Amino acid sequence: MIDPRLLEILVCPRCKGELEYRTEGNESLICKKCAVVFPVRDDIPVMLMDEAVPVKSQ
């Protein structure tokens, strides 16, 4: 589980937009504007565009 204080300040690295936190299935952060999903590994969000996956393949 990601610290709620961290969730308040995290933004998409591409567009600086708001992220949606999902805990169902694999933990992830979703940027709806860029249509990408950022993985969360060991409670650490991986906010690298190289690690982002298009929303459609989730």
Secondary structure, 3 states (H helix, E strand, C coil): CCCHHHHHHCCCCCCCCCCEEECCCCCEEEECCCCEEEEEECCEECCCHHHCEEHHHC
